Amino acid sequence: MTSQWPYRTAATVCRDPGGRLLVHRRSQSLSRFPGCYEVFAGGAVLPQETYRAAAVRELREELGAGGPLRHLFKCLLPGAVSPYWIAIYEVCLTTEPRPNPAEVEWCEWMPEGALAQAMNRWHFTADGRIVWQYYLSHRPSAP
């Protein structure tokens, strides 16, 4: 059995002022999980980059969005490809996102109940499902 070193990722849950969540579908041109749905904007942390800096960068790259990030937690997860450390953030977006079509082909605001139904009907990434379940069971109360 070979051992795999965990890599580092950062992911952000985007909410609007009413508490709805931003759900998006990954571009068909992406090499990993093309056309799958996600509830997090995020990706790998670059060498010598902080988790927070990676979250800011990924939010801007994927959704053309930004705002004050709230750090929720960091944990080690098994991952669909290999294990990884992930830092989860939350942001309240007060302007509409401007998705990068190279990364995101569709996005929509959803109440949490509608997202739960979508998770049963749509093809979300395996990692997105794992992180979402962790988020639901470990998220702190609103600030």
N, C-alpha and C positions, 0 to 999 in steps of 0.2 A: 504494500500500500504506500502510495506517495503522499507526502504532506504538502499542502498548499499554504503559502503565506497569505494572511488576510491583507486585502488592500483597503484603502480609505475612501469613503464616499460622503457626500453631504446632500441632503434632500430637504425641500421646503414644501410645506402644505400652504396653499394659498387660499385665503378666505376673503370674502367681500365684507363690507361693514354690517351686512345682515346675517353673517355667519355661513353663507353658502360656500361650498368648496369648488375650486376650479379643477375640472377633469379635462384631460386632453388625450388625443390619439397621436401616437408617435408616427412620424413620416414613414412612408413605405420605402424610402431610400436609405434608411438607417441600417447598419450592419447587424445590430442587436435588437431583437424584439420589434421588427418593423410592423407598423399597423396596430400594435397593441395599445391598450388604454393605460393611463397613469393618473394618479392623484397627487403625485409629487413631481416637482421640477428638481432635477439634480443630476449628479454624476460624480466622476472620480475627482479626488483631491490631488492636485498636482504636487510634485516634489517641492518642498519648502513652502507650500501654501497652507494656510490655516483652514480649518473646516468652515469657519464663517466666510472667509474670502471666497472659497469654492462655492458656497451656497449663493453668495451675491453674484458671482460670475455666471453660474449655471442659470439662475433666475433671469438674468439679463439676456444670456445667449438663447435660451429656449423660448421665453415668453416676452422679451422686451419689457420686463417689469422690474420693479424694485420697491423697497420700503424698509422700514425698521424691522429687522429680524428678531424674533423671540426664540432663544435656544430652549428646546424642550428636553432633550436627552441624547446620550450617545450610548451605543450598545454594539455588541458583536453578534452578527447574524450569519446563518449558514450559507445563504445565497444560492441562486440557481446555477451559477457558473463556478463560484468559489466563495469561501467565507470572506466577510468584510466587516470593517468597523464603519458604522454610519452615525452621523450626527444629524438629528432631525430639528428643523426650525419651522416656525410658523410666521406668516406675514399677512397683514390685512392690506389688500390692494384697494386703493381708493380711486384708481383709474383703470380703464379696461386694458387687458394685456394686448400686446402686439406680437403674436407668435411668429417665430422664425420658421417659414415654410420648409426649410431644409431639415428641421427637427420636429416640428409640430404641424400636423395637417388639419387639426380641428380642436376647438376647446369650447367648453360651456360651463356656466355656473350651475351647481346642483345643491339642493338641500341634502343633508346627511342621509336622510331616509331614502331619497332617490338614488344616491350613490350606492347604498346597500343593495338596492334592487338591481342596479346596473352591474354590480360586481357578480351577481348571479347570472346575468344574461350576456355580458360582454367579455371579450378576451383581454383581461388585464395581465400585465407582466407578473410572473411568479414572484419576483422580488417585491414588486409593488403590493401584492396581496400580503406577503409576509410582513412588510414594514407597516402596512395599514393596520393589520391585526395588533401588532406591537404598539402602534400609536394609540389605538382605541383602548388598550388595556393599561397603558402607562401615562397617558397625557395628563398633565396637571390641569387644575381648574383655570378658568379664564383669569387674566390679570386684573 
